[in-house]
Amino acid sequence: MKANRLRIGQILIDAGAITDEQLDEALKKQKGGSGKRLADILIEDGVVTELQVCRALEQQLTIPYIDLDEVQIPEEISGIIPEDIAQKHMAIAIEQSGRYLTIAMADPTNYNGIQDIGITTKMKIRPVIAEGSKIANKFRELYAAKKAVDDAKEFLESKAGKSKAELEAEAAAAQEASANDQPIIRFVNSMIEEAIFSKASDIHIEPMESCLRIRFRIDGKLQIYMETAAELIPSVTSRIKFIGNMNIAEKRIPQDGRIKYRVGGKDIDFRISVLPCMFGEKIVMRITTSLGMELKKENIGFLPENLEKFNHLVKSHRGIILVTGATGSGKSTTLYTALREVMGEDINIITVEDPVEMIQQGITQVQTNEKAGLTFAAALRSILRQDPDIIMIGEIRDGETAGIAVQAAITGHLVLSTLHTYDAPSSVARLVDMGIEPYMVSSALLGIIAQKLARRLCTNCKEAYSPDLNERIGLGLDEDEEITLYRPVGCEKCNMKGYKGRVAVHEVMMLTTTLKRAITQGVSTDELRDMAIEEGMISMKENVRRDVLQGLTSYEEYIDMTISND
């Protein structure tokens, strides 16, 4: 067909999805050596969405679009196209009928790919259109877990019948081998990639008496990824310690490491902690790179009132802004977002962190080194001689660091930092406990942002219902008020959990004149909280309550997050 000879850029113009100018700009980037498909460049630049591209192709080429999230691919179909060819052409087989093979493609104008698949499979190809991201997800579902199991099986079979000396020699050689040569290396790589694609925050590798258990922390909850033979424990541990630049031979003391893993064209940073235990060494790999989220204030999840307060805080020129919360609550992401809001050519920003979690262009970032004497306090003293406008401290851990931060704020610097406290008002007591005088705290503090993460209901399967009397009382609703809540159900998209992703819950305590006076007078944390609410602070309990009423999360999550406040 003549229509099939149109290039994708012209198809998008004809469909009204892009302009000539936008196409020219994307073509310049493509010719500049990006090596990416034109459609991918347009999608990355936010000119079009994947769905817009698919619908435009469907309209112009009369090739149907298919939503791969709604498709179950039979296991016998998945292996028809060799994996390397499927990955090369972003195509996946979804149905076979006689000599005809239906394949989903991100770019059905890729005629060389269609011909290549036809020759390889010796079948007639019927293309349909699907988003590239959904095709990638199907690749992961069909290939990744199976590959990990096969690699583990291959490794165990290769060990059978070999002497200890042979195995130790092979283990040593494996440290320098390419990922294509050793099953244990492929096993570890598959595990890491699966965790990244699952948007996990941590990988837990746990040696047990009878097996090696691997769990991912997804949306704040640990989920089992795999349980495999205990014989893999030493090899998996050695491999991870090797890539984390740790001492492979040392098995008696805890060790820390760090790796950078490249997947999908993006570098992902991992912090690694190794802890000796009964049956080997437990490893936790924390993914420190923010996955699937741009550092924009709109993405943090602030209520409109809290976003206004955040904007006011980051526009300040002096004082301390604290972000508080538990480990894994997104404090660092909020801090980096604040820095992105204020950075510019006329601003000197210096950070001191342990470790540096996200590399930011245009910012001087210092990593502490306790062994060399470069502590938070020592780094801060040097930073103050570097003419900074803004200082970011990864965490205030002790009185010395807190004292220097307060002095820096009082002498005209904007200081951003984190603190491990449950809510905003208790941060004041924490600073006082560190030895900072109450009048100094009230003078230096601008505001405190406390945050937690609640599980977000899966939009595909959440179920509407009318709340019962207990739920109405818990949420402060009238008995006869017409209101719809939502509860988790579970589907394939959320791995049968009922939740997918998380929503941030905040309370932003601005240090008003009234609160400053109260802090100087040494009022209790409970009194300070009540006064802050009177001064306009929205508590985390109220924040998550609003999220429940909006259908973002469930009543059970509301109870789980707020019961300790009551």
Buried (B, 14 or more C-beta within 10 A) or exposed (E): EEEEEBEBBEBBBBBEBBEEEBBEBBEEBBEEEBEBBBBBBBBEEEBBEBEBBBBBBBBBBEBEBBEBBEBEBEEEBBEBBEEEBBBEBBBBBBBBEEEEBBBBBBBBBBEEBBEBBBEEBEBEBBBBBBBBEBBBBBBBBBBBBBBBBBBBBBBBEBBEEEEEEEBEEBBEEBBEEEEEEBBBBBBBBBBBBBBBBBBBBBBBBBBBEEBBBBBBBBBBEEEEBBBBBBBBBBBBBBBBBBBBEBEBEEBEEEBEBBBEBEEEEEEBBBBBBBEBEEBBBBBBBBBBBBBEEEBEBEBBBBBEBBBEBBEEBBEBEBBBBBBBBEEBBBBBBBBBBBBBBBBEEEBBBBBBBBEBBBEBEEBEBBBBEEEEEBBBBBBBEEBBEEEBBBBBBBBBBEBBBBBBBBBBBBEEBBBBBBBBBBBBBBBBBBBBEBEBEBEBBBBBBBBBBBBBBBBBBBEEBBEEEEBEEEBBEBBEBEEEEEEEBBBBBBBEBBBEBBBBBBBBBBBBBBBBEEBBEBBBEEBEBEEBBBBBBEBEBBBBBBBBBBBBBEBBBBBBBBBBBBEEEE
